[in-house]
């Protein structure tokens, strides 16, 4: 089934457009070592465990409720010092440009508070690619559901005509709850579950949205 009916795309940021899984693993490893816990040996080990709710992820690596807030606070503080180190995933800019050229609306949603998200995005100059940038309020309850639902309710876009593109179970659950389409990008923070449509490169989105032979080369907007 193609997605030619899609009128709007909701992009996830961390792990989907921004290739930051390795940096996040390194930061999480620093937190784990501070608590005398076993670090992740490589990014694949990290991706095999990562999931939402974020408290469940922390609990699975030994950072239960008694240590969650202090560990998460330390993680966020350390992560903030590494802003700008990660690169965008290959074809991120050209894919955003190509989607825009096809008249499809685009928003970005992140499980990051607004100030931190703005700092994360600043080095890449992508704000103009999105109609809106949606962020959360509570960093310890990292759910994007409500902000996406509010945007959808006022957008004039039917849920079935929205495509959510993300790299985690949380993105999939949001799409399912809203009645939107979902595509898992299998290059971010969490391994593909095997239950959904999947892409391994961002430019594959174009073939899903407009399945044509000999699609023109994508042109970078930067």
C-alpha positions as CSV (number, residue, x, y, z in Angstrom):
1,X,0.0,0.0,0.0
2,X,1.4,3.4,-1.0
3,X,0.9,6.6,0.9
4,X,0.0,8.9,-2.1
5,X,-3.0,10.2,-0.1
6,X,-0.8,11.8,2.6
7,X,-1.3,15.6,3.1
8,X,1.1,16.1,6.0
9,X,4.1,14.5,7.5
10,X,5.0,14.7,11.2
11,X,8.7,14.1,11.7
12,X,10.5,12.9,14.8
13,X,13.7,14.7,15.5
14,X,16.2,12.7,17.7
15,X,17.2,9.6,15.9
16,X,15.1,10.2,12.8
17,X,16.3,13.4,11.3
18,X,19.2,13.8,13.7
19,X,21.7,10.9,13.9
20,X,22.4,11.1,17.6
21,X,21.9,7.5,18.9
22,X,25.7,7.0,19.4
23,X,26.1,10.3,21.3
24,X,23.1,9.4,23.4
25,X,24.6,6.0,24.1
26,X,27.8,7.6,25.2
27,X,26.0,10.0,27.5
28,X,23.8,7.3,29.0
29,X,27.0,5.2,29.6
30,X,28.4,8.0,31.6
31,X,25.3,8.0,33.7
32,X,25.4,4.3,34.1
33,X,29.0,4.3,35.2
34,X,28.2,7.0,37.8
35,X,25.7,4.6,39.3
36,X,28.1,1.6,39.0
37,X,26.0,0.0,36.4
38,X,27.0,-1.9,33.2
39,X,27.3,0.4,30.2
40,X,26.2,-0.4,26.7
41,X,29.1,-1.9,24.7
42,X,27.9,-0.6,21.3
43,X,25.0,1.3,19.7
44,X,23.2,-1.9,18.7
45,X,23.0,-3.0,22.4
46,X,21.6,0.4,23.2
47,X,19.0,0.3,20.4
48,X,17.9,-3.2,21.5
49,X,16.9,-1.9,24.9
50,X,15.8,1.7,24.3
51,X,12.0,2.3,24.5
52,X,9.2,4.5,25.8
53,X,8.0,5.3,28.4
54,X,11.4,6.6,29.2
55,X,11.1,5.5,32.8
56,X,10.8,1.9,31.6
57,X,14.0,2.3,29.7
58,X,15.8,3.6,32.7
59,X,14.3,0.9,34.9
60,X,15.5,-1.8,32.5
61,X,19.1,-0.7,32.9
62,X,19.0,-0.5,36.7
63,X,17.9,3.1,37.2
64,X,14.5,2.5,38.9
65,X,12.2,5.0,40.4
66,X,14.5,5.8,43.3
67,X,17.2,7.0,40.9
68,X,15.2,8.0,37.8
69,X,14.9,11.8,38.3
70,X,18.5,12.3,39.4
71,X,19.8,10.0,36.5
72,X,17.6,11.6,33.9
73,X,18.6,15.1,35.1
74,X,22.3,14.2,34.8
75,X,21.7,12.7,31.4
76,X,19.9,15.8,30.1
77,X,22.6,18.1,31.5
78,X,25.4,16.1,29.9
79,X,23.6,15.8,26.6
80,X,23.2,19.6,26.5
81,X,27.0,20.0,26.4
82,X,27.2,17.9,23.2
83,X,24.8,20.0,21.1
84,X,26.0,20.3,17.5
85,X,28.2,17.2,17.5
86,X,25.7,14.9,15.8
87,X,25.1,15.0,12.0
88,X,21.8,14.9,10.3
89,X,21.0,11.5,8.8
90,X,22.0,11.1,5.1
91,X,19.4,12.7,2.8
92,X,17.6,14.5,5.6
93,X,17.8,17.9,3.9
94,X,17.0,16.6,0.4
95,X,14.1,14.5,1.6
96,X,12.6,17.4,3.5
97,X,13.0,19.5,0.4
98,X,11.4,16.9,-1.9
99,X,8.4,16.5,0.4
100,X,7.9,20.2,0.5
101,X,8.2,20.5,-3.3
102,X,5.3,18.0,-3.5
103,X,3.0,20.3,-1.6
104,X,3.0,18.1,1.5
105,X,2.9,19.9,4.9
106,X,5.5,19.1,7.4
107,X,5.8,19.5,11.2
108,X,8.4,18.3,13.6
109,X,7.6,16.8,17.0
110,X,10.1,16.0,19.7
111,X,10.1,14.5,23.2
112,X,12.3,17.4,24.2
113,X,11.4,20.7,26.0
114,X,11.2,23.7,23.7
115,X,14.4,25.5,24.9
116,X,16.6,22.4,24.6
117,X,15.0,21.5,21.2
118,X,15.7,25.0,19.9
119,X,19.4,24.6,20.9
120,X,19.6,21.2,19.3
121,X,18.2,22.4,16.1
122,X,20.0,25.7,15.8
123,X,23.3,24.3,14.2
124,X,21.3,22.8,11.3
125,X,19.2,25.6,10.1
126,X,16.1,23.5,9.6
127,X,13.3,25.5,11.3
128,X,12.0,26.9,8.0
129,X,11.5,23.4,6.7
130,X,8.5,22.9,9.1
131,X,5.2,24.5,9.5
132,X,5.5,24.1,13.2
133,X,8.0,22.7,15.7
134,X,6.2,20.8,18.5
135,X,7.9,20.2,21.8
136,X,7.0,18.8,25.3
137,X,6.7,20.6,28.6
138,X,7.8,17.9,31.2
139,X,11.2,16.3,30.4
140,X,10.5,13.5,32.8
141,X,7.2,12.6,31.0
142,X,8.6,12.5,27.5
143,X,5.3,12.0,25.5
144,X,4.6,13.9,22.2
145,X,1.0,12.6,22.0
146,X,-0.8,15.6,23.2
147,X,1.1,18.2,21.2
148,X,0.7,16.3,18.0
149,X,-3.0,15.7,18.8
150,X,-3.6,19.4,19.3
151,X,-1.8,20.3,16.1
152,X,-3.8,17.7,14.2
153,X,-7.1,19.0,15.6
154,X,-6.6,22.5,14.3
155,X,-4.7,21.6,11.1
156,X,-7.6,20.7,8.8
157,X,-5.8,17.4,8.1
158,X,-7.7,14.2,8.6
159,X,-5.9,11.7,10.8
160,X,-5.7,9.2,8.0
161,X,-3.9,11.7,5.8
162,X,-1.1,12.3,8.4
163,X,2.1,10.3,8.2
164,X,4.2,10.0,11.4
165,X,7.8,9.1,10.8
166,X,9.8,8.1,13.8
167,X,12.3,5.6,15.2
168,X,10.5,4.4,18.4
169,X,7.5,2.5,19.8
170,X,6.2,5.9,21.1
171,X,6.0,7.3,17.6
172,X,4.1,4.2,16.4
173,X,1.7,4.3,19.4
174,X,0.9,7.9,18.8
175,X,0.1,7.3,15.1
176,X,-2.0,4.3,16.0
177,X,-3.9,6.2,18.7
178,X,-4.6,9.2,16.4
179,X,-5.5,7.0,13.4
180,X,-2.5,8.2,11.4
181,X,-0.2,6.3,9.1
182,X,3.2,5.3,10.5
183,X,6.6,4.5,9.0
184,X,9.5,3.3,11.3
185,X,12.9,4.7,10.4
186,X,15.3,1.9,11.3
187,X,18.4,3.9,11.8
188,X,17.7,5.7,15.1
189,X,17.3,4.8,18.8
190,X,15.2,1.7,18.7
191,X,15.2,-1.5,16.6
192,X,12.3,-2.1,14.3
193,X,9.7,-4.3,15.9
194,X,8.8,-6.1,12.7
195,X,5.2,-5.0,13.0
196,X,5.1,-1.9,10.8
197,X,6.1,-0.4,7.5
198,X,9.9,0.4,7.6
199,X,12.5,2.4,5.9
200,X,16.2,2.2,6.3
201,X,17.1,5.4,4.5
202,X,15.1,8.7,4.6
203,X,14.9,9.1,0.9
204,X,12.7,6.0,0.7
205,X,9.9,8.3,2.0
206,X,9.6,9.8,-1.4
207,X,8.8,6.5,-3.1
208,X,6.2,5.9,-0.5
209,X,4.5,9.2,-0.9
210,X,4.8,9.4,-4.7
211,X,5.5,5.9,-6.1
212,X,6.8,6.8,-9.6
213,X,9.5,5.3,-11.8
214,X,12.5,7.5,-12.4
215,X,11.8,10.1,-9.7
216,X,13.9,13.2,-10.3
217,X,17.1,13.6,-8.3
218,X,16.5,15.2,-5.0
219,X,18.0,18.7,-4.7
220,X,19.4,19.9,-1.4
221,X,17.9,23.2,-0.1
222,X,20.9,24.1,2.0
